[in-house]
Amino acid sequence: MSSVITVRDIDPGDKSWLKREARQRGVSMEEFVRRLIHEKREKTERRDTPSEAFRRYFGPEHGVDLPLPERYGYRPVALPDEDRK
């Protein structure tokens, strides 16, 4: 299935940037634009995990420095013997 899109009136600065970026990656401008669209779609369709969403609003870069949780060792539970009553 082939689709065609024509984009007119692209800013000359944007067009030269596209050419330069595509050349650096060794692909055509068309392929470079395809990759940009694909990357953007993946980012917008991907849902954050709760911890990723939390980090986006909290954390050192937002003035909140959360301490790491302490590690607790495993301590087996002592159950009463059934023989003793």
C-alpha positions as CSV (number, residue, x, y, z in Angstrom):
1,M,0.0,0.0,0.0
2,S,1.5,3.3,-1.1
3,S,0.5,6.7,0.2
4,V,1.7,10.0,-1.1
5,I,1.9,13.3,0.8
6,T,3.0,16.5,-0.7
7,V,4.1,19.2,1.7
8,R,4.3,22.7,0.3
9,D,5.8,26.0,1.6
10,I,8.4,24.4,3.8
11,D,10.6,27.0,5.5
12,P,14.0,27.1,3.7
13,G,15.8,26.7,7.0
14,D,13.7,23.6,7.8
15,K,14.4,22.2,4.4
16,S,18.2,22.7,4.7
17,W,18.1,21.1,8.2
18,L,16.2,18.1,6.7
19,K,18.8,17.7,4.0
20,R,21.7,18.0,6.4
21,E,20.3,15.6,8.9
22,A,19.4,13.0,6.2
23,R,22.8,13.3,4.7
24,Q,24.5,12.7,8.1
25,R,22.4,9.5,8.5
26,G,23.0,8.4,5.0
27,V,19.4,8.3,4.0
28,S,17.1,10.3,1.7
29,M,15.1,13.2,3.0
30,E,12.0,11.1,2.3
31,E,13.3,8.3,4.5
32,F,14.4,10.7,7.2
33,V,10.9,12.2,7.4
34,R,9.4,8.7,7.5
35,R,11.6,8.0,10.5
36,L,10.7,11.2,12.2
37,I,7.0,10.6,11.8
38,H,7.4,7.0,13.1
39,E,9.4,8.1,16.2
40,K,6.9,10.8,17.0
41,R,3.9,8.4,16.7
42,E,5.6,5.8,18.9
43,K,6.3,8.4,21.6
44,T,2.7,9.7,21.5
45,E,1.1,6.3,21.5
46,R,3.3,4.8,24.2
47,R,1.7,5.0,27.7
48,D,4.0,5.9,30.6
49,T,4.3,3.5,33.5
50,P,3.2,5.0,36.8
51,S,6.8,5.4,37.9
52,E,7.6,7.3,34.7
53,A,4.7,9.6,35.1
54,F,5.7,10.2,38.7
55,R,9.3,11.0,37.6
56,R,7.9,13.5,35.1
57,Y,6.4,15.7,37.9
58,F,8.6,14.9,40.9
59,G,12.3,14.3,41.4
60,P,15.5,16.3,41.7
61,E,14.9,18.3,38.5
62,H,11.6,19.5,39.9
63,G,12.9,20.4,43.4
64,V,11.9,17.1,45.1
65,D,14.6,14.7,46.1
66,L,13.0,11.5,47.2
67,P,15.1,9.1,49.4
68,L,15.7,5.6,48.1
69,P,13.7,3.0,50.0
70,E,15.6,1.1,52.6
71,R,16.3,-2.5,52.0
72,Y,14.9,-4.9,54.5
73,G,16.4,-8.3,55.0
74,Y,14.4,-11.5,54.9
75,R,13.4,-12.8,58.3
76,P,11.5,-16.1,58.4
77,V,8.3,-16.2,60.4
78,A,8.4,-18.4,63.4
79,L,5.2,-20.5,63.6
80,P,4.2,-22.4,66.7
81,D,4.6,-26.1,66.6
82,E,1.3,-27.9,66.1
83,D,2.5,-30.6,68.5
84,R,2.6,-28.2,71.4
85,K,-0.8,-27.0,72.8
